[in-house]
Amino acid sequence: MSKNPKNEQVIVYRQMLLSKKEAALAGLGAKAKALTDSHRICEEDQAQYSLEEAVSLRLNGLEYTQLRQIQEALDRLQLGEFGICLSCEQPIPGKRLQAVPWAKYCVSCQQKAGDEGPRSEY
């Protein structure tokens, strides 16, 4: 009895997504801990601390966005809709999914979406 290559590929993508999810959660946890560590800062260091805090919050937001996209991809995987472009409904090439496993769109549709506004989704 041979294994279904499609099922094997689903397992590979699931593992990739779960690994990325774990890394994003770990990153969020580390950043949250750094932000909540409160200590007195002398006035001369306040500007540097504020800048670092702003950068950390921005990175935290990016991690959260990626985490949300990963979870959406896991949901599509569960529903059997993973790897299908949400715009043209054609299969997303394997190379794209290897590079960006949470991709919602094929390259062509992503480029069209990018032409219409800022690129916030993959």
C-alpha positions in Angstrom: 0.0 0.0 0.0 1.6 3.3 -1.1 1.1 6.5 0.7 -0.7 9.4 -0.9 1.9 12.1 -1.9 -0.7 14.8 -1.3 -1.3 13.6 2.3 2.5 13.6 2.9 2.7 17.1 1.5 -0.1 18.2 3.8 1.9 16.8 6.8 5.0 18.6 5.7 3.2 22.0 5.4 1.4 21.4 8.7 4.8 20.8 10.4 6.3 23.9 8.7 3.4 26.0 9.9 3.4 24.6 13.4 7.2 25.3 13.6 6.7 28.9 12.4 3.8 29.3 14.9 6.0 28.1 17.8 8.8 30.5 16.8 6.3 33.4 16.5 4.8 32.6 19.9 8.3 32.4 21.5 9.2 35.8 19.9 6.0 37.4 21.2 6.7 36.0 24.7 10.2 37.3 24.8 9.2 40.7 23.6 6.3 40.9 26.0 8.6 40.0 28.9 11.1 42.6 27.9 8.4 45.3 27.7 7.0 44.4 31.1 10.3 44.4 32.9 10.0 47.8 34.5 12.9 49.5 36.1 13.9 53.1 36.8 15.7 54.8 33.9 17.8 57.9 34.3 16.6 60.9 32.3 19.5 60.8 30.0 18.7 57.2 28.9 14.9 57.8 28.6 15.0 58.7 24.8 17.0 55.6 23.9 14.7 53.4 26.1 11.6 55.0 24.4 13.0 54.3 21.0 13.8 50.7 21.8 10.3 50.3 23.3 8.7 51.7 20.1 10.7 49.3 17.9 9.9 46.4 20.1 6.2 47.2 20.0 6.3 47.4 16.2 8.1 44.1 15.9 5.6 42.6 18.3 2.8 43.8 16.0 4.5 42.2 13.0 4.9 38.9 14.9 1.3 39.0 15.9 0.3 39.6 12.2 2.4 36.7 11.1 1.0 34.5 13.9 -2.5 35.3 12.7 -1.6 34.5 9.1 -0.1 31.2 10.2 -3.2 30.3 12.1 -5.4 31.2 9.1 -3.2 28.9 7.0 -3.6 26.0 9.5 -7.4 26.6 9.4 -7.3 26.4 5.6 -5.3 23.2 5.9 -7.9 21.7 8.2 -10.7 22.7 5.8 -8.9 21.3 2.8 -8.5 24.7 1.2 -4.8 25.2 1.8 -2.6 25.9 -1.2 -5.5 27.4 -3.2 -5.4 31.1 -4.1 -8.2 33.0 -2.4 -8.5 35.3 -5.4 -8.3 33.1 -8.6 -8.9 29.8 -6.9 -5.9 28.2 -8.7 -3.3 26.1 -6.9 -0.5 28.1 -5.3 2.9 26.8 -6.6 4.8 24.6 -4.2 7.9 26.8 -4.4 5.8 29.7 -3.1 4.3 27.6 -0.3 7.8 26.4 0.6 9.0 30.1 0.9 5.8 31.4 2.5 3.7 28.5 3.8 1.0 30.9 5.0 0.5 32.4 1.5 -3.1 33.2 0.6 -2.5 34.2 -3.0 -0.5 33.0 -6.0 2.3 35.3 -7.1 0.2 36.9 -9.8 -2.8 37.7 -7.6 -0.4 38.9 -4.8 1.2 41.3 -7.3 -2.1 42.6 -8.4 -3.1 43.2 -4.8 0.2 44.9 -4.2 -0.4 47.2 -7.1 -3.7 48.3 -5.5 -2.3 49.2 -2.0 0.3 48.5 0.6 1.5 44.9 0.9 0.3 43.6 4.2 -0.8 40.1 3.4 1.0 37.2 1.7 
